[in-house]
């Protein structure tokens, strides 16, 4: 059964230079009574690339036409009052943790506590290596960067000493509006995600649904850290546009259902937003 009595509904879209722009999209999402807007991240795509696209076939051009998500979300924050604003996902591996901590805290303050940091380790080896990232060690690096950011958000004079992140006491403000910092949601479906969520995340955002036995695996991992799944944000990315399937996902335990929008102009995006808003209203009764 679902863990909460109410559900939130949102959308995610690659915010490109050729699609509806972030300000107009954010306003449209809020006007329709939806609850959240998520933007993904790719700083660039190397022209010469050996890493295969996980989706199969040619890599869609939206991957190298995206706005910076923090700039786009900052613009969205300025024209909205209610919706959550999140990264889906932020490639933490490609960012300096001290700078990223400030970006997140600043966006959380500007949005008055509406920011969600959705994270992942990414799939494009060449893109990461252009940033000097260690691809084989990417999750170990992500872990330390997230733990370091949490200290920056929560402490007046944080310091961190790890294998991949190391700094002596620093001053870094502003602090986030949300107590403890923005919630961190991990976007991954691997066999290791359960322990990672249990250790350093407030939410899980798999794509499409739950695999067999994964809910119990997550319960066990959380229990080992004296946590419960009832306290975990469960966000479904790639939510189905079908009422019966949506109800099924809610029964699985998802309380945040995120629909995918194409990176297109208003004439294609707005009718889809209308459809998703209608689905959300039907579920809510």
Order of alpha helices (4+ residues) and beta strands (2+ residues): beta-alpha-beta-alpha-beta-alpha-beta-alpha-alpha-beta-beta-beta-alpha-beta-alpha-beta-alpha-beta-alpha
